[in-house]
Amino acid sequence: QVQLADSGGGLVQAGESLTLSCGASGTASIINAAGWYRQPPGKQRELVATISVDGVINYADSVKGRFTISRDNAKKTVYLQMNSLKPDDTGLYYCTTGPFFGKTYVPNSTWGQGTQVTVSS
């Protein structure tokens, strides 16, 4: 059994940076791929970034060049470094783990609790 705890959100101004962390606890480590989702207010949630077990990375077009996903398997932690934040980045961010089926990332049912990111103009 694994639990995910995401943290690091906050209120920042446009152009500033935040780093989100997702730590795994329990008897299992993060052995699958990992992905960060976000849900802006009043909008559908979207997949922001994924990273495979061996470090293959994909980003949503909206965050390419600004966000960096990484993982430290020894620390059982996944990170999302967010630079040059925009108001459109505002939302509740969730850490997930899961497999890829072909090119499709499929998160498992256990997600982080969510951490709020708010970017003001």
Secondary structure as GFF3:
##gff-version 3
##sequence-region A 1 121
A	DSSP	beta_strand	2	7	.	.	.	ID=ss1
A	DSSP	beta_strand	10	13	.	.	.	ID=ss2
A	DSSP	beta_strand	18	26	.	.	.	ID=ss3
A	DSSP	beta_strand	33	39	.	.	.	ID=ss4
A	DSSP	beta_strand	46	51	.	.	.	ID=ss5
A	DSSP	beta_strand	57	59	.	.	.	ID=ss6
A	DSSP	three_ten_helix	61	63	.	.	.	ID=ss7
A	DSSP	beta_strand	67	72	.	.	.	ID=ss8
A	DSSP	three_ten_helix	73	75	.	.	.	ID=ss9
A	DSSP	beta_strand	77	82	.	.	.	ID=ss10
A	DSSP	three_ten_helix	87	89	.	.	.	ID=ss11
A	DSSP	beta_strand	91	98	.	.	.	ID=ss12
A	DSSP	beta_strand	100	101	.	.	.	ID=ss13
A	DSSP	beta_strand	104	105	.	.	.	ID=ss14
A	DSSP	beta_strand	115	120	.	.	.	ID=ss15
###
